[in-house]
Amino acid sequence: MKSDNFSFSRDVADTIGVEAAIILKFIEDYDLPLNSIEDISEVILEKFSFMEEQKVISSIEKIAGLGL
């Protein structure tokens, strides 16, 4: 079972934002299939209930736009 702890580069957080850095790390660690923004955001919102839906969607769009 994977840990609920995430660590990511401060440079990444400075560049794309803390929420996006958390989401990017989660996607990388859990090998989420990137079928659609809606599918990803649903999984993220279940895992990180403290995040706002619009912020999650904009973070995923930013990650996708940067090709990460």
C-alpha positions as CSV (number, residue, x, y, z in Angstrom):
1,M,0.0,0.0,0.0
2,K,1.3,3.4,-0.9
3,S,1.8,6.1,1.7
4,D,-0.5,9.1,2.0
5,N,2.5,11.3,2.2
6,F,3.6,13.3,-0.8
7,S,6.8,15.1,-1.4
8,F,7.6,17.2,-4.4
9,S,10.2,19.7,-5.5
10,R,9.9,23.3,-4.3
11,D,10.8,24.4,-7.8
12,V,7.9,22.5,-9.2
13,A,5.5,24.1,-6.7
14,D,7.0,27.5,-7.4
15,T,6.5,27.0,-11.1
16,I,3.0,25.4,-11.3
17,G,1.6,26.0,-7.9
18,V,1.2,23.9,-4.8
19,E,-2.1,22.3,-5.7
20,A,-0.9,21.4,-9.2
21,A,2.3,20.0,-7.7
22,I,0.3,17.8,-5.3
23,I,-1.9,16.6,-8.2
24,L,1.0,16.0,-10.5
25,K,2.8,13.9,-7.8
26,F,-0.4,11.9,-7.2
27,I,-0.9,11.2,-10.9
28,E,2.7,10.1,-11.2
29,D,2.7,8.0,-8.1
30,Y,-0.6,6.2,-8.8
31,D,-0.2,6.0,-12.5
32,L,-3.6,7.4,-13.2
33,P,-4.9,6.9,-16.7
34,L,-5.3,10.4,-18.2
35,N,-8.6,9.7,-20.0
36,S,-10.2,13.0,-19.3
37,I,-10.0,16.0,-17.0
38,E,-13.3,15.0,-15.5
39,D,-12.1,11.4,-14.6
40,I,-8.9,12.7,-13.1
41,S,-10.6,15.4,-11.1
42,E,-13.2,12.9,-9.7
43,V,-10.3,10.8,-8.4
44,I,-8.4,13.8,-7.0
45,L,-11.5,15.2,-5.3
46,E,-12.2,11.9,-3.6
47,K,-8.6,11.7,-2.3
48,F,-8.2,15.4,-1.5
49,S,-11.5,16.6,-0.1
50,F,-9.9,19.8,1.0
51,M,-9.3,21.0,-2.6
52,E,-11.9,23.0,-4.4
53,E,-13.2,21.5,-7.6
54,Q,-12.4,24.5,-9.9
55,K,-8.9,24.7,-8.5
56,V,-8.4,20.9,-9.2
57,I,-9.7,21.3,-12.8
58,S,-7.5,24.4,-13.5
59,S,-4.5,22.6,-12.0
60,I,-5.1,19.5,-14.2
61,E,-5.5,21.8,-17.3
62,K,-2.2,23.5,-16.4
63,I,-0.4,20.2,-16.0
64,A,-1.9,18.9,-19.3
65,G,-1.0,22.2,-21.1
66,L,2.6,22.0,-20.0
67,G,2.7,18.4,-21.2
68,L,3.6,17.0,-17.8
